[in-house]
């Protein structure tokens, strides 16, 4: 089909859609006057719609084939977590999706891949978003709500880019002190903060209905509490537990979390 024919076909499609909408809404005289008086607004709205629906949606076929359930798309996050990405964010994520070699590397290193949230979020934002899945023994009075706990408000999971997160602890990190655990994380891997780990684990739970952690096992990230102890994220029955344990708490199985940014 020639470009001119496609343009004429598109015009017909738009005209038919507008006529159908007018019949469906059945505007009265007051409504029609209001519509014609907001001509510029309507044109801008229509332009945005044309841009959205004429832009090719990202193709996640390869990522889904390589990672299977361990690949989570922005559409899935939006659907299951109640968040909305802009068209520009979805397009950017489509352009920056890691290539097949990196996706295979993620699979071989037992990592999941998902987008960051539409807006940057701190740990307390995530507590509000995922409150049904986080252990809160005294709602609003848990230790991490204290203003002195800088990590809870100051550290964030970034918006609009891909994050690969280890589905388990760094191999061999159980039973080691925190500083020794950190030495096990080598480039291109990084040690994620608490907000990043919670975002990844609870998004995975929301979308896949599956916990990534075994009961009574915890992972540490880069975050520390006011008292200087590393923050631990673990599974307590069917909730995520956020705690701060020292190296001396040997009865707690604590490993090191790992991630990669794109």
Secondary structure as UniProt FT lines:
FT   HELIX           3..25
FT   HELIX           29..37
FT   HELIX           39..54
FT   HELIX           61..67
FT   HELIX           68..70
FT   HELIX           74..81
FT   HELIX           87..95
FT   HELIX           100..108
FT   TURN            109..110
FT   STRAND          111..115
FT   STRAND          121..122
FT   HELIX           123..129
FT   HELIX           131..133
FT   TURN            139..141
FT   HELIX           143..145
FT   TURN            147..148
FT   HELIX           150..154
FT   STRAND          156..157
FT   STRAND          162..166
FT   TURN            171..172
FT   TURN            174..175
FT   HELIX           178..182
FT   TURN            183..184
FT   TURN            187..188
FT   HELIX           194..208
FT   STRAND          217..224
FT   TURN            226..227
FT   STRAND          230..236
FT   TURN            237..238
FT   STRAND          239..244
FT   TURN            247..248
FT   TURN            250..251
FT   STRAND          253..256
FT   STRAND          259..261
//
